[in-house]
Amino acid sequence: MKIILLGLIICIFYGCKDKKDQNLKNREGLNEAYKNNSDSTLSESSKYYYENTKIEFGQPIAFKSTNNIAIPIILEQKYVDKGMPKHSYFNIAIVNTSNVVTKLLFEHSVIIDNVLTFERQTDFDDVYYYDDDQRTFSKEYNSLIFFELWKYENRKKDNKRLFVYDLENDKLNQLSPEHCNVTNWNIFDNQSKILIHYQFDSNNNGVFDERDDENMVMVNLKDTIKSKELFDLEKLKKIKLKVAKKN
């Protein structure tokens, strides 16, 4: 028993040592690539970020309602510093029926998360993008790809937004208000409606946190221009004021 235990300790020790040596080797390789990067258009931190990422791809998105395909693009970090966040998709590429990449959905730096579809996909066994209860929703949601998005600069995310992309008709729409932070959203089957819960900077301190009030907006996918807030902010303030006076 003691021999077996000693063997396990030795294996763990050398396993950790090998991992540590590999991490050190990776770090040295990264530093060497960073030093050799002579791109004058990049800052020193941007050079480091560039050399520390590699391009990978997420599960393709395809539907019966269209022959176009969407492919999420990932910038995977080669070496992850302790405490640094790992993110998922940084863009989505659109491939047409001629197998040509026609566009990237975004020109600026963004992070895309929580990609959801509500039409059963074709050709791929992976159910990664379906909604939680796996239902096939009504045709109003055919070919639509919903996702949450942050703008990403200086390795920091800003407020969360909700977008929808129509893969069949090549239409991209932001559903949530621009200067608000999405906290939750729901779809309504057979109604083409999205109910979005969001924070607004109610105390005007420039950040979104638990102290900020929320509101909701009901978005009609067939006419996003007519979307409006459900609650009047002044009425919400009066509710708070009434309770505050009694307490």
Salt bridges, closest charged atoms under 4 A:
ASP21 OD2 - LYS17 NZ 3.16
GLU44 OE2 - LYS47 NZ 3.77
GLU56 OE2 - LYS54 NZ 3.49
GLU76 OE2 - LYS86 NZ 2.85
ASP81 OD1 - ARG27 NH2 2.48
ASP133 OD2 - ARG135 NE 2.86
GLU148 OE1 - LYS160 NZ 3.46
ASP158 OD2 - ARG161 NH2 2.85
ASP170 OD1 - LYS103 NZ 3.13
GLU178 OE2 - LYS151 NZ 3.67
GLU178 OE2 - ARG161 NH2 3.03
ASP209 OD2 - ARG211 NH2 2.85
ASP213 OD2 - LYS240 NZ 2.89
ASP223 OD2 - LYS226 NZ 3.76
GLU234 OE2 - LYS237 NZ 3.82
